Amino acid sequence: MDKRFLATLLPAAMMTSNVDAAAFDTCPYTAFLLQEAQTKVYGVNLSTGAYQTLQTNVGMNGNLNAAGFNEADNYIYAYNTTSNQAVKVSSDFTAVALPVTNLLSSNFFVGDVHNNIYYLYRYGKGLYKIQLDSTQSDYLNLVQVTGSYTKMRLTDFAFHPADGNIYAIDNKYGYLYRIDPATGNKTTLGNAGVTGTFGAAYFEASGQFYFSRNQDGNIYTIDISEPNNIIPIATLFAKGPNSGLNDGVRCASAPAAVTEVDLGDAPDSYLTAIADNGPRHDLTTATTLYLGAVAGDAEAVATESDDSTGIDDEDGVIFTSLENGETSLISVTANDTGYLNAWVDWNQDGDFLDNNEKVFDSKQLNAGMNSLFLNVPDFVSEGQTWARFRFSSLASLPHYGGAPDGEVEDYAITLENSQLSTYNYGPFTAAFEDSWPIEGDFDLNDVVMRYSIEVKADPNYNVSQITLSGTLQAMGADYFNGFAIHLPELARSVVNEADILFTKNGELSTDTALEAGQSNVVLVISEDLRADTASTCRFFRTQEACQEIERFTFSLTVPLQANTKLWALPAPPYDPFIFGTPEKYHGDSAVTGRALEIHLDDYEPTDLGVASINLMTTQDDNSDLGAGSVYRTQNGLPWGFILTESWVHPKERTDMLNAYPRFFDYATQGSNVDWYTAGKRISTHLYGLE
């Protein structure tokens, strides 16, 4: 990003408090905010919204409002709404009461100073003025401007530095008004497009009109540099402090306060330059937030990119490939906790204005590296485009405008269109009994997992990736179990392990999904389903008395090496299985922990489960490895089965054959293939169907 050194926040000289407190030495370019019931004074950089406390003790009790800067004597004049007094504020921001005569019984919250006259407005009363020139006969006397309009809903206004008129935004309707101070009559210039309580209004020397909204601190601007040629639409310019009681004051003849700011690098069409209200982050505040290992640097020379002067500090974001229709993993490094807002110009039209182009909104980052998922739309075309990342203490930022702290980083990125075909399989429902080699209660609900498979391949049938996604439907197990999916005959070496994307419950998982020590691909979805599910019930979704939502989901994208053909993959649904959670009790058999594997009928154990072969033909198991019949009971029933339809599992400790009487024929003979349908099941034995 480009950094520009633009100036400092405060006036050149600030006087300390004393009984003869002095005027400001100059016409200050800082905007001042008077906030809270017991007034505190803040200095605000209108360009970025950065602010700092200038005074917490104004020398009197109460709320100061309706403030204006008098260029005739370099003092601020304000109205104490608590004591109903006009006051004079010196350069140390302490106030003294003025002996103004003919004050109303009601307060003023709207005011500004022009040509040594303090103007005040109140809804229902109209425009008033107080002469500040001691040589005039009506000095310090409140006088109503006869015939002034009384129905404007205002909370502040400001004098234009050149044309001598007052400008204001109507809080309720959002109209921009021009007010003639001689008559108090208004001209409606159009609707600004925003409403709210605009408690602070300012001008700067070029004619830019600034106004901030109390509720959220948003600072808006309207260009009134040519009063006879005004486009009244307000533009969000920066984010400042919010407050319930808020008034602004500024010397209108001074240029806008400027400071060290951090700018973007993208082409001008992306709203990058200050002149275009581009993104800018203040570097002078105490809050130091930045992306990467290098903090934002301020440049003394304005350049198109800070890569040509100072240091290259675009080091906060690392991208993986951005292919259409795919999920990309990006790494964003932050120096501290803050919020990320980011945009990608997906359609490459030179802006970040399209509906789907804000890719992260108010995303909280932690200090260090944050791994985020970026979904690339299906429609993107191959080519170069731009991305913008803004990091700040503010939760939400647009792709333009000021911010009081943080950093903006713009990146030129490449979009890829791989023209891949997608092959979808499932969903499949795999169900297991975990008591093997004992038949147990045979409710086949100890682990019930529903999952789908998506395979992407190019026109030459080279597979780029396999994505498995699923949801745990039930866990009625007494034991601790893990769940994995084995891809028989697919060598482990064909996987690009470093690029695997694995999420559990929507969060990036640090678990190693591709299991080591296997000759084929074995993907461990969970080593401990009980821990990953964190169920409050002893049995998850198998007892009517303990209803729960689905609590464990996963998504696993496995990229493959080039030239892995589609026909080299095993047939879906592959080989799902459960295994004993390491170091957890799983019955009294000789094989426990990870070595204990329970597969679908007729699937043999993996390399790490080969010890399970020792349990075959023991207890109730009647496996025959030679015949290829494994994980079956003496009457031919399996400890695990899979279905390509939605399936309602039995309640806890309900025998599968009581819930689905025709399942026996299907499992042992292959008949009654519709055994699970409504007409052939006993609903009173099924979870959720009673």
Rosetta blueprint (number, residue, H / E / L):
1 M L
2 D L
3 K E
4 R E
5 F L
6 L L
7 A L
8 T L
9 L L
10 L L
11 P L
12 A L
13 A L
14 M L
15 M L
16 T L
17 S L
18 N L
19 V L
20 D L
21 A L
22 A L
23 A L
24 F L
25 D L
26 T L
27 C L
28 P L
29 Y L
30 T L
31 A E
32 F E
33 L E
34 L E
35 Q E
36 E L
37 A L
38 Q L
39 T L
40 K E
41 V E
42 Y E
43 G E
44 V E
45 N L
46 L L
47 S L
48 T L
49 G L
50 A L
51 Y E
52 Q E
53 T E
54 L E
55 Q E
56 T L
57 N L
58 V L
59 G L
60 M L
61 N L
62 G L
63 N L
64 L E
65 N E
66 A E
67 A E
68 G E
69 F E
70 N E
71 E L
72 A L
73 D L
74 N L
75 Y E
76 I E
77 Y E
78 A E
79 Y E
80 N E
81 T L
82 T L
83 S L
84 N L
85 Q E
86 A E
87 V E
88 K E
89 V E
90 S L
91 S L
92 D L
93 F L
94 T L
95 A E
96 V E
97 A E
98 L L
99 P L
100 V L
101 T E
102 N L
103 L L
104 L L
105 S L
106 S L
107 N L
108 F L
109 F L
110 V E
111 G E
112 D E
113 V E
114 H E
115 N L
116 N L
117 I E
118 Y E
119 Y E
120 L E
121 Y E
122 R E
123 Y L
124 G L
125 K L
126 G E
127 L E
128 Y E
129 K E
130 I E
131 Q E
132 L L
133 D L
134 S L
135 T L
136 Q L
137 S L
138 D L
139 Y E
140 L L
141 N E
142 L E
143 V E
144 Q E
145 V L
146 T L
147 G L
148 S L
149 Y L
150 T L
151 K L
152 M L
153 R L
154 L L
155 T L
156 D L
157 F L
158 A E
159 F E
160 H L
161 P L
162 A L
163 D L
164 G L
165 N L
166 I E
167 Y E
168 A E
169 I E
170 D L
171 N L
172 K L
173 Y L
174 G L
175 Y E
176 L E
177 Y E
178 R E
179 I E
180 D L
181 P L
182 A L
183 T L
184 G L
185 N L
186 K E
187 T E
188 T E
189 L E
190 G E
191 N E
192 A L
193 G L
194 V L
195 T L
196 G L
197 T L
198 F L
199 G L
200 A E
201 A E
202 Y E
203 F E
204 E L
205 A L
206 S L
207 G L
208 Q E
209 F E
210 Y E
211 F E
212 S E
213 R L
214 N L
215 Q L
216 D L
217 G L
218 N E
219 I E
220 Y E
221 T E
222 I E
223 D E
224 I L
225 S L
226 E L
227 P L
228 N L
229 N L
230 I L
231 I L
232 P L
233 I L
234 A L
235 T E
236 L E
237 F E
238 A E
239 K E
240 G L
241 P L
242 N L
243 S L
244 G L
245 L L
246 N E
247 D E
248 G E
249 V E
250 R L
251 C L
252 A L
253 S L
254 A L
255 P L
256 A L
257 A L
258 V L
259 T L
260 E L
261 V E
262 D E
263 L E
264 G L
265 D L
266 A L
267 P L
268 D H
269 S H
270 Y H
271 L L
272 T L
273 A L
274 I H
275 A H
276 D H
277 N L
278 G L
279 P L
280 R E
281 H E
282 D E
283 L L
284 T L
285 T L
286 A L
287 T L
288 T L
289 L L
290 Y L
291 L E
292 G L
293 A L
294 V L
295 A L
296 G L
297 D L
298 A L
299 E L
300 A L
301 V L
302 A L
303 T L
304 E L
305 S L
306 D L
307 D L
308 S L
309 T L
310 G L
311 I L
312 D L
313 D L
314 E L
315 D L
316 G L
317 V E
318 I E
319 F E
320 T L
321 S L
322 L E
323 E E
324 N L
325 G L
326 E L
327 T E
328 S E
329 L E
330 I E
331 S E
332 V E
333 T E
334 A E
335 N L
336 D L
337 T L
338 G E
339 Y E
340 L E
341 N E
342 A E
343 W E
344 V E
345 D L
346 W L
347 N L
348 Q L
349 D L
350 G L
351 D L
352 F L
353 L L
354 D L
355 N L
356 N L
357 E L
358 K E
359 V E
360 F E
361 D E
362 S E
363 K E
364 Q E
365 L E
366 N L
367 A L
368 G E
369 M E
370 N E
371 S E
372 L E
373 F E
374 L E
375 N E
376 V L
377 P L
378 D L
379 F L
380 V L
381 S L
382 E L
383 G E
384 Q E
385 T E
386 W E
387 A E
388 R E
389 F E
390 R E
391 F E
392 S E
393 S L
394 L L
395 A L
396 S L
397 L L
398 P L
399 H L
400 Y L
401 G L
402 G E
403 A E
404 P L
405 D L
406 G L
407 E E
408 V E
409 E E
410 D E
411 Y E
412 A E
413 I E
414 T E
415 L E
416 E E
417 N L
418 S L
419 Q L
420 L L
421 S E
422 T E
423 Y E
424 N E
425 Y E
426 G E
427 P E
428 F E
429 T E
430 A E
431 A E
432 F E
433 E L
434 D L
435 S L
436 W L
437 P L
438 I L
439 E L
440 G L
441 D L
442 F L
443 D L
444 L L
445 N L
446 D L
447 V E
448 V E
449 M E
450 R E
451 Y E
452 S E
453 I E
454 E E
455 V E
456 K E
457 A E
458 D L
459 P L
460 N L
461 Y L
462 N E
463 V E
464 S E
465 Q E
466 I E
467 T E
468 L E
469 S E
470 G E
471 T E
472 L E
473 Q E
474 A E
475 M E
476 G L
477 A L
478 D L
479 Y L
480 F L
481 N E
482 G E
483 F E
484 A E
485 I E
486 H E
487 L E
488 P E
489 E E
490 L E
491 A E
492 R H
493 S H
494 V H
495 V E
496 N L
497 E H
498 A H
499 D H
500 I L
501 L E
502 F E
503 T E
504 K E
505 N L
506 G L
507 E E
508 L E
509 S L
510 T L
511 D L
512 T L
513 A L
514 L E
515 E L
516 A L
517 G L
518 Q L
519 S L
520 N E
521 V E
522 V E
523 L E
524 V E
525 I E
526 S E
527 E L
528 D L
529 L H
530 R H
531 A H
532 D H
533 T H
534 A L
535 S L
536 T L
537 C L
538 R L
539 F L
540 F E
541 R L
542 T L
543 Q L
544 E L
545 A L
546 C L
547 Q L
548 E L
549 I L
550 E L
551 R L
552 F L
553 T E
554 F E
555 S E
556 L E
557 T E
558 V E
559 P E
560 L E
561 Q L
562 A L
563 N L
564 T L
565 K E
566 L H
567 W H
568 A H
569 L L
570 P L
571 A L
572 P L
573 P L
574 Y L
575 D E
576 P E
577 F E
578 I E
579 F E
580 G E
581 T L
582 P L
583 E L
584 K L
585 Y L
586 H L
587 G L
588 D L
589 S L
590 A L
591 V L
592 T L
593 G H
594 R H
595 A H
596 L L
597 E E
598 I E
599 H E
600 L L
601 D L
602 D L
603 Y L
604 E L
605 P L
606 T L
607 D H
608 L H
609 G H
610 V H
611 A H
612 S H
613 I H
614 N H
615 L H
616 M L
617 T L
618 T L
619 Q L
620 D L
621 D E
622 N L
623 S L
624 D E
625 L H
626 G H
627 A H
628 G L
629 S E
630 V L
631 Y L
632 R E
633 T E
634 Q L
635 N L
636 G L
637 L L
638 P E
639 W L
640 G E
641 F E
642 I E
643 L E
644 T L
645 E L
646 S L
647 W L
648 V L
649 H L
650 P E
651 K L
652 E L
653 R L
654 T L
655 D L
656 M H
657 L H
658 N H
659 A H
660 Y L
661 P L
662 R L
663 F H
664 F H
665 D H
666 Y H
667 A H
668 T H
669 Q H
670 G L
671 S L
672 N L
673 V L
674 D L
675 W L
676 Y L
677 T L
678 A H
679 G H
680 K H
681 R L
682 I L
683 S H
684 T H
685 H H
686 L E
687 Y L
688 G L
689 L L
690 E L
